[in-house]
Amino acid sequence: MNAHLTRPIAVGEKTAAAMLDMTIRDFCDLVANGALPGPKDIGGHKRWMVSDLEAILTGEAARPREAFAIAV
């Protein structure tokens, strides 16, 4: 399998945080607060769908009518 020809569809916590250029702690806080989607359980492994993360960043999954507070 050529790595340059494959694109991950789901990633672990560390990779998901790195994809968003943030610390794992900051990533987990945003997930816990509902600002980022939670993981899927795949055979006991937590994985974040890359498409879910991208949808948040592009605004496709934005929920402007929902309010939430992110504790800092």
C-alpha positions as CSV (number, residue, x, y, z in Angstrom):
1,M,0.0,0.0,0.0
2,N,1.4,3.4,-1.0
3,A,1.1,5.9,1.8
4,H,0.9,8.8,-0.6
5,L,-2.2,7.2,-2.2
6,T,-4.2,6.6,0.9
7,R,-6.0,9.2,3.0
8,P,-7.1,8.2,6.5
9,I,-10.8,8.3,7.1
10,A,-10.5,8.0,10.9
11,V,-7.7,8.9,13.2
12,G,-6.8,8.6,16.9
13,E,-6.8,11.3,19.4
14,K,-3.2,12.3,19.0
15,T,-3.4,12.5,15.2
16,A,-6.7,14.4,15.4
17,A,-5.2,17.0,17.7
18,A,-2.1,17.3,15.5
19,M,-4.3,17.7,12.4
20,L,-5.8,20.7,14.1
21,D,-2.4,22.0,15.3
22,M,-3.4,21.8,19.0
23,T,-2.4,20.0,22.1
24,I,-4.2,16.8,23.0
25,R,-5.5,18.4,26.1
26,D,-7.0,21.3,24.2
27,F,-8.5,18.9,21.7
28,C,-10.0,16.8,24.4
29,D,-11.4,19.9,26.1
30,L,-13.1,21.0,22.9
31,V,-14.6,17.5,22.4
32,A,-15.8,17.4,26.0
33,N,-17.4,20.9,25.6
34,G,-19.1,19.8,22.4
35,A,-17.2,22.2,20.1
36,L,-15.7,19.2,18.3
37,P,-17.3,15.9,17.5
38,G,-16.7,12.9,19.7
39,P,-15.1,9.7,18.6
40,K,-16.5,6.5,17.1
41,D,-15.8,3.3,18.8
42,I,-14.2,0.8,16.4
43,G,-13.6,-2.5,18.2
44,G,-12.6,-0.7,21.4
45,H,-10.5,1.9,19.7
46,K,-11.6,5.6,19.7
47,R,-11.3,7.2,16.3
48,W,-12.4,10.5,15.0
49,M,-13.8,10.7,11.5
50,V,-11.6,13.0,9.4
51,S,-14.7,14.1,7.5
52,D,-16.4,15.2,10.8
53,L,-13.5,17.3,11.8
54,E,-13.3,18.9,8.3
55,A,-17.0,19.6,8.4
56,I,-16.6,21.6,11.6
57,L,-13.8,23.7,10.1
58,T,-15.5,24.4,6.8
59,G,-18.7,25.3,8.6
60,E,-20.7,22.5,7.0
61,A,-21.5,21.1,10.5
62,A,-21.9,24.4,12.2
63,R,-24.9,24.8,14.5
64,P,-25.3,28.6,14.9
65,R,-28.5,28.2,16.9
66,E,-26.8,26.1,19.6
67,A,-24.9,27.9,22.3
68,F,-22.1,26.5,24.4
69,A,-19.4,27.9,26.5
70,I,-15.8,26.7,26.4
71,A,-14.1,27.0,29.8
72,V,-10.6,28.3,29.6
